[in-house]
């Protein structure tokens, strides 16, 4: 039976990425060596690193004056690297979910932090809008997509100060005006590659303005100077990312992926609205993520949630159990998720409804 992978991360990768990466693991370009064993200083891997970086620039239309880095430690390490490099006295954070809140807490180790708005009191079920970005801060940090709760900031906001964004789970899902951001970062294991590599897109001119000494491994300038080769990079994950980016280009680029993502999300949300036993836990449709669709059973059917999970799993739906913070169900429909898998989930929802 076909498995439909709705896991939140590590998550689905395109068959193209898996096939090409597997070929390189067995034999990289007929070299007689595996991508897992070649030197990261070899001309073969240097070419892979350069090509992956250039594909970032091409697909996201990154302007000059920005550097693209491939680091380690996940987005969680960026929670401290960002303030280490950018926070002089004070920063501002928008608190929209667990990961945003963790980033906020890390920043407090380096200076004053202003929480401009939070939806924590409503279990992060909406994106705050009634706030002003303070002008007396070094940067304003947002998390664009909240994988646990199913909310998303879908537009590039105008900020009077340096804008920093964690785009771990929606990078390449929509066009992004990179020029509006001082720094964008994210873990790769949702829309880019297997777990192990972290991408950073940073505007060069925002660096070098803090007085504190920065440990070498946490200094963006060192990684820029060494072209992400200061220490041994996660070779296989970067190689897989390169193939994912090639696949995006073949599909028509980020705009084409965005169109497909909107279509997939629309049909699933439509079914949640139509089906009398399910409901979205995000009331405002504008706040609903197109990457992580969260939903629950209506109150009168709550006792059937475990039954539906078992039913859907038996039909090949993998990874749809909701996070413990929300309950219910979560369908992560990242770029590599085909519409046919979303339609299969809809079919399972309708079949279960008929059984009641």
C-alpha positions as CSV (number, residue, x, y, z in Angstrom):
1,X,0.0,0.0,0.0
2,X,1.2,3.5,-0.8
3,X,2.2,5.5,2.2
4,X,1.1,9.2,2.2
5,X,3.7,11.0,4.3
6,X,2.1,13.9,6.2
7,X,4.9,14.1,8.8
8,X,5.8,17.5,10.1
9,X,9.5,16.9,9.9
10,X,11.8,15.3,9.0
11,X,9.2,15.1,6.2
12,X,8.5,14.2,2.6
13,X,11.1,14.7,-0.1
14,X,10.4,14.5,-3.8
15,X,11.1,11.2,-5.5
16,X,13.6,13.1,-7.7
17,X,15.6,14.2,-4.6
18,X,15.6,10.7,-3.1
19,X,16.6,9.0,-6.3
20,X,19.3,11.4,-7.2
21,X,20.7,11.4,-3.6
22,X,20.6,7.6,-3.5
23,X,22.6,7.5,-6.8
24,X,25.2,9.8,-5.3
25,X,25.4,7.8,-2.1
26,X,26.2,4.7,-4.2
27,X,28.5,6.4,-6.7
28,X,28.9,10.1,-7.2
29,X,29.0,11.0,-10.9
30,X,30.8,7.7,-11.7
31,X,33.7,8.7,-9.6
32,X,33.8,5.3,-7.8
33,X,33.3,7.1,-4.5
34,X,30.2,7.9,-2.4
35,X,29.0,11.4,-1.6
36,X,29.3,10.2,2.0
37,X,33.0,9.6,1.8
38,X,34.4,12.3,-0.5
39,X,36.4,15.2,1.1
40,X,34.4,18.3,1.7
41,X,37.5,20.1,0.3
42,X,37.4,18.2,-3.0
43,X,36.7,19.9,-6.2
44,X,33.6,17.7,-6.6
45,X,32.0,18.8,-3.3
46,X,33.1,22.5,-3.7
47,X,31.2,22.5,-7.0
48,X,28.1,21.0,-5.2
49,X,28.3,23.7,-2.5
50,X,28.7,26.5,-5.1
51,X,25.8,25.2,-7.2
52,X,23.5,24.9,-4.2
53,X,24.3,28.4,-3.1
54,X,23.7,29.7,-6.6
55,X,20.3,27.9,-6.8
56,X,19.3,29.6,-3.6
57,X,20.1,33.0,-5.2
58,X,18.3,32.1,-8.4
59,X,15.1,30.6,-7.0
60,X,14.6,33.2,-4.2
61,X,16.0,36.1,-6.3
62,X,18.4,37.1,-3.6
63,X,19.9,40.5,-4.3
64,X,23.6,41.4,-4.1
65,X,24.9,42.2,-0.6
66,X,23.5,39.0,0.9
67,X,25.4,35.8,1.8
68,X,24.0,32.3,1.8
69,X,25.3,30.0,4.5
70,X,24.9,26.2,5.1
71,X,25.5,25.6,8.8
72,X,24.7,23.0,11.5
73,X,22.8,22.9,14.8
74,X,19.3,23.4,13.3
75,X,17.1,26.4,13.6
76,X,17.5,26.1,17.4
77,X,21.1,27.1,17.3
78,X,20.1,30.2,15.3
79,X,17.9,31.2,18.3
80,X,21.2,32.2,20.0
81,X,23.3,33.0,16.9
82,X,21.0,35.7,15.8
83,X,21.2,37.7,19.1
84,X,24.9,36.9,19.5
85,X,25.5,38.7,16.2
86,X,22.8,41.3,16.0
87,X,21.6,42.2,19.5
88,X,23.4,45.2,20.9
89,X,20.9,46.4,23.5
90,X,17.3,45.4,22.7
91,X,15.3,43.3,20.3
92,X,11.7,42.7,19.5
93,X,9.9,39.4,19.0
94,X,6.5,38.3,17.8
95,X,5.3,35.3,19.8
96,X,3.3,33.1,17.6
97,X,4.1,29.6,18.7
98,X,6.5,27.3,20.6
99,X,9.5,27.9,18.3
100,X,9.0,31.6,18.3
101,X,8.8,31.5,22.1
102,X,11.9,29.5,22.4
103,X,13.8,32.0,20.1
104,X,12.5,34.8,22.3
105,X,13.8,33.1,25.5
106,X,17.2,32.6,24.0
107,X,17.5,36.2,23.0
108,X,16.9,37.3,26.6
109,X,20.3,35.9,27.4
110,X,21.9,38.6,25.3
111,X,19.9,41.7,26.1
112,X,16.5,43.2,26.6
113,X,13.6,41.7,24.6
114,X,10.3,43.3,23.8
115,X,7.5,40.9,23.1
116,X,5.4,43.1,20.8
117,X,2.5,40.7,20.7
118,X,1.6,37.1,21.6
119,X,-1.2,34.7,20.8
120,X,-0.1,32.3,23.6
121,X,-3.3,33.0,25.7
122,X,-5.3,31.4,22.9
123,X,-2.9,28.4,22.5
124,X,-1.3,30.2,19.5
125,X,-4.5,29.8,17.4
126,X,-4.1,33.1,15.5
127,X,-1.5,35.6,14.2
128,X,-1.5,38.8,16.2
129,X,-2.0,42.0,14.1
130,X,-2.7,44.7,16.6
131,X,0.8,45.8,17.4
132,X,3.5,48.3,16.4
133,X,7.1,47.4,15.7
134,X,9.3,49.5,18.0
135,X,11.9,51.7,16.4
136,X,14.4,51.6,19.3
137,X,15.4,47.9,18.8
138,X,18.2,46.3,16.9
139,X,15.9,43.9,15.0
140,X,12.4,42.4,14.9
141,X,12.1,38.6,14.9
142,X,9.2,36.6,13.4
143,X,8.5,32.9,12.8
144,X,6.6,32.9,9.5
145,X,5.0,29.4,9.8
146,X,4.1,27.7,13.0
147,X,4.2,23.9,12.4
148,X,2.6,22.8,15.6
149,X,-0.4,25.2,15.6
150,X,-1.0,25.6,11.8
151,X,-0.7,29.4,11.5
152,X,1.3,31.3,9.0
153,X,2.4,34.8,8.1
154,X,2.0,34.8,4.4
155,X,3.3,38.2,3.4
156,X,6.6,40.0,3.7
157,X,6.0,42.8,6.1
158,X,7.5,46.3,6.0
159,X,9.7,46.8,9.1
160,X,11.3,50.1,10.3
161,X,14.1,48.0,11.8
162,X,16.1,44.9,10.7
163,X,13.6,42.1,10.1
164,X,14.7,38.5,11.0
165,X,12.7,35.5,10.1
166,X,12.7,31.8,11.0
167,X,11.4,30.2,7.7
168,X,12.1,26.6,8.6
169,X,8.8,25.2,7.4
170,X,7.7,27.5,4.6
171,X,10.9,28.4,2.7
172,X,10.5,28.0,-1.1
173,X,6.7,27.6,-0.6
174,X,6.0,31.1,-1.8
175,X,7.9,34.0,-3.4
176,X,9.8,36.0,-0.8
177,X,11.1,39.6,-1.1
178,X,14.4,38.9,0.5
179,X,15.3,42.6,0.4
180,X,12.9,43.2,3.2
181,X,14.8,41.0,5.6
182,X,18.2,41.4,7.3
183,X,18.4,37.7,8.0
184,X,16.4,34.5,7.1
185,X,17.2,31.1,8.6
186,X,15.7,27.7,8.9
187,X,16.3,24.0,9.3
188,X,16.2,22.1,6.0
189,X,14.2,19.0,7.0
190,X,10.8,20.3,5.8
191,X,11.1,21.8,2.4
192,X,14.7,21.3,1.4
193,X,16.7,18.3,2.5
194,X,17.1,15.6,5.2
195,X,17.8,16.8,8.7
196,X,21.4,18.0,9.2
197,X,21.9,21.3,7.4
198,X,20.6,24.8,8.4
199,X,20.4,27.6,5.8
200,X,21.1,31.2,6.6
201,X,20.5,34.2,4.2
202,X,22.1,37.3,5.8
203,X,22.6,40.8,4.7
204,X,26.3,41.4,5.0
205,X,26.0,45.0,6.2
206,X,24.1,44.1,9.4
207,X,27.1,42.1,10.8
208,X,30.0,43.3,12.8
209,X,28.2,45.9,14.9
210,X,28.1,44.2,18.4
211,X,30.8,44.8,20.9
212,X,30.8,41.4,22.5
213,X,33.3,38.7,21.5
214,X,31.6,36.0,19.5
215,X,32.8,32.4,19.6
216,X,34.3,31.5,16.2
217,X,31.7,28.9,15.4
218,X,28.9,31.3,16.2
219,X,30.2,34.2,14.1
220,X,28.4,34.6,10.8
221,X,31.3,36.6,9.4
222,X,33.7,33.6,9.9
223,X,31.3,31.3,7.9
224,X,30.9,33.9,5.2
225,X,34.7,34.3,4.9
226,X,35.2,30.5,4.8
227,X,32.2,30.0,2.4
228,X,30.5,27.6,4.9
229,X,33.6,25.5,5.1
230,X,35.0,26.6,8.5
231,X,34.2,23.1,9.8
232,X,33.2,20.0,7.9
233,X,29.7,20.7,6.5
234,X,26.8,18.2,6.4
235,X,27.8,16.9,3.0
236,X,24.9,14.6,2.2
237,X,22.2,17.0,3.3
238,X,23.7,19.8,1.2
239,X,23.9,17.4,-1.8
240,X,20.2,16.5,-1.3
241,X,19.3,20.1,-1.0
242,X,20.9,20.8,-4.4
243,X,18.7,18.2,-6.0
244,X,15.6,19.5,-4.3
245,X,16.4,23.0,-5.7
246,X,16.9,21.5,-9.2
247,X,13.5,19.9,-8.9
248,X,11.9,23.2,-7.9
249,X,13.4,24.8,-11.0
250,X,12.1,22.0,-13.2
251,X,8.6,22.5,-11.7
252,X,8.6,26.1,-12.7
253,X,10.3,27.7,-9.6
254,X,8.9,29.1,-6.4
255,X,5.9,30.7,-8.0
256,X,4.8,27.4,-9.4
257,X,5.3,25.7,-6.1
258,X,3.2,28.4,-4.4
259,X,0.3,27.9,-6.8
260,X,0.4,24.2,-6.2
261,X,0.5,24.7,-2.4
262,X,-2.5,27.1,-2.5
263,X,-4.4,24.5,-4.4
264,X,-3.6,21.6,-2.1
265,X,-4.4,23.7,1.0
266,X,-7.6,25.0,-0.5
267,X,-9.1,21.5,-1.2
268,X,-8.2,20.2,2.2
269,X,-9.6,23.2,4.1
270,X,-12.7,23.0,2.0
271,X,-13.2,19.4,3.1
272,X,-12.7,20.4,6.7
273,X,-15.3,23.0,6.4
274,X,-17.7,20.7,4.5
275,X,-17.3,17.6,6.5
276,X,-19.8,17.7,9.5
277,X,-17.5,15.8,11.9
278,X,-14.3,17.9,11.5
279,X,-13.4,21.6,12.2
280,X,-10.4,23.8,11.9
281,X,-8.8,25.0,15.1
282,X,-7.8,28.2,13.4
283,X,-10.9,30.4,13.2
284,X,-9.4,33.1,10.9
285,X,-8.9,31.6,7.4
286,X,-6.3,34.2,6.7
287,X,-4.1,32.8,9.4
288,X,-4.3,29.2,8.3
289,X,-1.0,27.7,7.2
290,X,-0.7,26.3,3.7
291,X,2.1,24.0,5.0
292,X,0.6,22.5,8.1
293,X,-3.1,22.0,8.2
294,X,-4.4,21.4,11.7
295,X,-7.9,20.2,12.5
296,X,-9.9,18.4,15.2
297,X,-13.1,16.5,15.6
298,X,-16.2,18.6,16.4
299,X,-17.1,18.4,20.1
300,X,-19.9,15.8,19.6
301,X,-17.4,13.5,17.8
302,X,-14.4,14.0,20.1
303,X,-14.4,10.4,21.3
304,X,-14.0,9.2,17.7
305,X,-10.6,10.9,17.1
306,X,-8.6,7.7,18.0
307,X,-10.8,5.7,15.7
308,X,-10.3,8.1,12.8
309,X,-6.5,8.1,13.3
310,X,-6.5,4.3,13.2
311,X,-8.8,4.3,10.1
312,X,-6.7,6.8,8.2
313,X,-3.5,5.1,9.1
314,X,-4.8,1.8,7.8
315,X,-5.5,3.6,4.5
316,X,-1.9,4.7,4.2
317,X,-2.0,8.1,5.9
318,X,1.2,8.5,7.9
319,X,2.1,11.2,10.4
320,X,-1.3,12.9,10.7
321,X,-1.6,12.8,14.5
322,X,-1.7,16.3,15.9
323,X,1.0,17.6,18.2
324,X,0.2,17.1,21.9
325,X,-0.2,20.9,22.3
326,X,-3.1,21.0,20.0
327,X,-4.4,17.4,19.7
328,X,-6.6,16.3,16.8
329,X,-4.8,16.0,13.5
330,X,-2.1,17.7,11.5
331,X,-1.5,17.2,7.7
332,X,1.9,18.7,6.7
333,X,1.6,19.3,3.0
334,X,5.0,20.6,2.1
335,X,6.2,21.3,-1.4
336,X,7.0,17.7,-2.2
337,X,3.5,16.5,-1.2
338,X,1.6,15.6,-4.3
339,X,-2.0,16.7,-4.6
340,X,-3.0,13.0,-5.0
341,X,-1.9,12.4,-1.4
342,X,-4.1,15.3,-0.2
343,X,-7.0,13.8,-2.1
344,X,-6.3,10.4,-0.5
345,X,-6.6,12.0,2.9
346,X,-9.9,13.7,1.9
347,X,-11.1,10.4,0.7
348,X,-10.4,8.8,4.1
349,X,-12.2,11.7,5.9
350,X,-15.3,11.2,3.7
351,X,-15.2,7.4,4.1
352,X,-14.9,7.7,7.9
353,X,-17.9,10.1,7.9
354,X,-20.0,7.6,6.1
355,X,-19.2,5.0,8.7
356,X,-20.7,7.0,11.5
